């Protein structure tokens, strides 16, 4: 019966056209077939004929695709299910498709996305900032010198990911997945025949699974010290080297750090004048608001302030100073180098001289 289908093809035509002719013949014979058994025999014979044509062709997968593309028309003309015809083609051509895949899958024009990833991707550097409020960056590095950086998660959307790679690569990259030429991803053997290991059977329907598996296999972790972290470290160093006063009016008058102590004399907060903080923000190019968010995320701000507030303005006898209040009980907040109860000002020294309080 298979020979009968092959004998109806035109001499000298391309194998893909011959496959379409076989499928046209199938549509005619299915209408005349008697019973389910007869229809099954006709469908199998036509599928076997397509498999023979594909086996002898230079591009076996193109021949099989030609037959599959006609399945809908055949089903409609013969009043049968399209899935029955496709299943028969899948079963009959499995050996041919296996041989084609093992010989190497490729596109006629350009470089398939799954092949580019499997064969050229060397490593993905996951750059994680020490800043609490920052996006993780993935740096995709390829053997041809291509390096493309993108936010974490971009790779999960196939077309956006492809566009970024295509703009950065010198190869004529295509969004197609050449593994799909193997056939149906649900078919036995697809995972083995597609590019890469069986853990990632490349297919549009399996994109997130495959790209995640590839990333897990080839990523390395890199820590990057962020600008907010460097600013906070500089602010903490200001505290570490400071001379703080426990008397708040003196701190306001002298624009000094204030050491707030509890009833037992234990240090509970360090109040840093805002000008000291903003100076460090300017040094590292960080907005005070951004640093405020970073300190709140780290938990080094005062618990007595509501929400994400880290500062408050204190006014005493007409002098106003904005202090950044830091939780001295937090591990990241250092103690000042020196804590004093009061500071003798120039005016105090003058008063002392007038009353004879200084030795000659």
N, C-alpha and C positions, 0 to 999 in steps of 0.2 A: 504493500500500500504506500509506503514511503517513496518507492521508485515512481509510482504514479504521480505523486506531487512534484518530484524533481523533473519528470519528463515534460511537465507543462510550462517550465520556465523558458524564456526566450534565449536563444543562443547569443553569446557575446555581450550580454548585459552585465553590469556590475552585480556583485553578490548581494548587495543591499536591495537592489531592485528585484532580483530573483526571489529574495525572501518575501518581499511585498507581494509578488505574484503568487507565491505559495499560499499566503494568507488570503488572497482574493479567491483562490481555488477552494480553500477551506470553507469560506462563507457559502459558496455554492453547494458544496457537498454536504455541509451540515443541514441544510434545508431539506435535502433528499434522504438523509440518514434515517434508519428505522430504530426507534427506541433509544434509551439512554446508553446502552452498550455500544450501539453503532456510532453515536455521536462521540463517545469517549475514544473509540478506535480512530475515527477521523481526526480528532484533535491531536491525539498522540502521534499519528503518522505525519501530520503537518509540522508538528514541533520537531520531530526527528529529522525531517527534511531541512528545516531551518538550521538545526545543529550541524548537519553535514555541510551545508553551504558556508556556515561560519567557520568550520574547521579548516576548510580549504582557502579561506579568504585571508588577505594580508591584515585586515582589521576586523577580527572576529566580533568584537564588541559592537562595532557599528552595524554589522549585519543583524545581530540579535536585537539591537535597539530599533532597527527598521521594522522588524516583525512585531515587536511589542507596541510600537506606535500605531499599528493598524488594528490592534486587539479590540479597541472600542467600536470601530466600524464593523468588524466581523461579528461581534456580539450583537450589535443592533440588527444587522441584516439576517442573522441566523436565529434571532430571538433566544439567545442564551446569555449566560453570565460572563462578563468580561474577566472576572477573577479565575474562572475555569480555564480560559485560554492562556492567561498569564501564568498560571500555576503549571500548566503543561510545558510552556516554553522554558520556565525556570528549571523544571526537572530535567528536560531533555538537553539543556545547554550547560549544565553544571560543570561537566568535564572540560568543555571548551573554554568556559569563563575562567576556570581554575588555571588552565594552561596559559591563557592570555595574561592573567594577573601575575603568575609566576615569571612570565617573560618580561614584565615591567609595565606598569600603568603610566600613561602620559596623555597630555592633551595635544590636539593638533596644533593649537596656537597658544603660546604663553606657558606660564609655569603655574601648576595647580597649587592652591593654597595649602592643602594637606601635605603635598610632597615638599613644598618649601619649608614648612614647619618641621616635618620629620627629618629631613636631610640637612637643613642649614642652621636650625636653631641650636646654638651652643649653650647658652645659659640665660636665665631671666633673673636679674638682680632685683630683689624686693627691697626697696629702700624705705625703711621705716624711721620716721623722725622721732627724736626724743620729745618734741613738742606734743602736748596732749591734744591740741586742736589743729590737726594737719592731715592731709590726705596721703595715703601710702602710694608711692610711685613704683611702677614696674618698668624696668629697663630691659627690653628684649634685644639680645645681642646675637647676631648671625655670623656665620663663617665667611660671608662675602664682604664683611665690614659694615653691614647695616646695623645701626643701633636706633631703636625707636622707643621713646619713653611715653608712657601713658598712665592715667590714673588707674588704680586697682578697680577691676570690675568692667573696664572697657572691653576686655577680651571676651566677655560673656555674650556680647551682641556681635554676631559674626560679621555683618557687613561693615559696621563702624570700625571694627578691628582690622578688617581687610583694607579699608581705605587708608588707615594710618600706616600700615605696613607697605602698601603700594606706593605711597608718597615718599617713603624713606628708602625703598629698595631700588637698586639699579636693574633688577630683573623685571621682565614683563609679566608681572604677577596677575593672576586671574582669581576671581572669587570662587571658582568651581572647585569641587572636591573630586579628584580623579578616582578615588576609591568607590564612588557611587557607580562606576562602570561595572563593578563586580556583579551588581544586581540588587536584590531586596535585602535591606539590613536585618530583617527578621528571618532570613533564610539560613539554614545550617551551612556553615562554612564561610559566611560573610566576614566574621571577626578574624578568621585566619587569613583570608585573601586580601583584605583591605590593608592599606599602608600602616606601618607601625605594629606594635604588639596587639594581642587580642584584647587587652584592656581598653583600647580606644579604637573601635570600629568606625572610622571617619564616615560621617553621613550628616546631612543637614539636620535630621531628626535627633542625632546624637551629639550635636555640637558642644553643648555645655559639658557633657560627660567627657568628651574627648579632649577639649582644650584644658579642662581642669586637671585631667590625668597627666597631660603633657607638662603643664605648669608644675605640678607636684613633683614630677620626675626631674626637672631641670632647673628649678629655682634655687637661688642662694639668698641668704638674708644679710642685709647690710644696714647698720645703724648710722643714721645721720644726725649730727647735733644741730638742732634747729635754732633759728635766731631768737625765738622766745626763751628757749632753754639757756642760751648764752647770756641773754639779758637778765634772767632770773639769777643765774650764777654770779653775775657781776653785782647785782643788788644784794645778794646774800653775802658777798665778800665785803660790801660796804658795811653791813651789819657786824660782820666778824671783826673788822678793824676799828669799829666806832667806839667813841666814848659816849655812853648814854647816861642820862640823868633821870632819876626816879621822880623828881618833882616836875609835874606837868607844866605849871606856870613858867618855870625856868626853861623847859624845853621849848615852849612857845616863844618866849622872849629871846632866847639865844639861837633859835632855829636848830636845835640839837635833836638827836634821837632820844626817844623817851622809853625808859624801861618801866613797864607796868608790873607791879608785884601784887601778890595776894596778901591776905592777912598774916600768913606765916612768913612773909618775906621771900617767897619763891617767885621767880620770874615767870610770868604767864603770857605777856605780849611784848613785842618790840614795835614801837611806833617810829616810822621812818619819814622824815619830812619829804613831801612830794617832789621838791626840787632835786633831791638826790636821785629819786627814781626816774624822773623824766630825763635827767642828764644821761643815764644809762640807756634809756629807750632811744634817745637821739643817737647815741654812739653805735647802736646795733640796728638802727633803722626799723624799730618796732613801735607801733602805736601804743600809747598807754592803755587804751581799751583792750588791745590784743594781749598785753601783759596781764591785765586784770583777769581776763578769761583764763589765762594759763595758770595764774596763782590760785584761782578758785578751783580749777580742775585738779591741781595738785593738793588742795586742801590746806595750804599754808596761810590762808587768810583767817581773820578773826572769826570765831564762832558767834560773837556778839553782834556782828553786822548781818543784816538780812540779805537773802538771796546771794548774788554773786558780787556784792559790794566788798571792796577791799580798803576803802579810804573814807575818811570823814574830816570835815573842817572843824577846827577848834579855835574859838575866839576868847581871849582873856585880856581884859583891860584895853580893848580896842585893837589888839594884835591878833591877826588871824593866820593860821597855818593849817594846810591840809596834810594830814598824816596818813601814810599807808600802814595799816595795822596788821602785823604778822603774828601768827600763833607760835609763841616761843616753845610750846610743848611739842611741836612737830619736829620730826627728825631732820627735815631739810632746813629748818630755821636755826642758824647758829646763835650763840650768845655773844653779846658785845664784848670787846676786849676789856672794857672797864665800865663799871656802873658806879656812879657817885650820887649822893643824896642831893647835892646842890653845887652850883658853880659860882665862884666869886667873880663878879663882873668888875669892870673898870670903875663903875660908879660906887660899888661896895668898897673898893680899895681907896677911893678918894674920901669917902665918908670916914673910913677908918683912920686915915692920915689926919683929917681935921679934928678928930677926937683923941688923937695921940695914941691910936691903937697899933701903930707900927713902930718897931724899934728903929732908933737912929742908925 
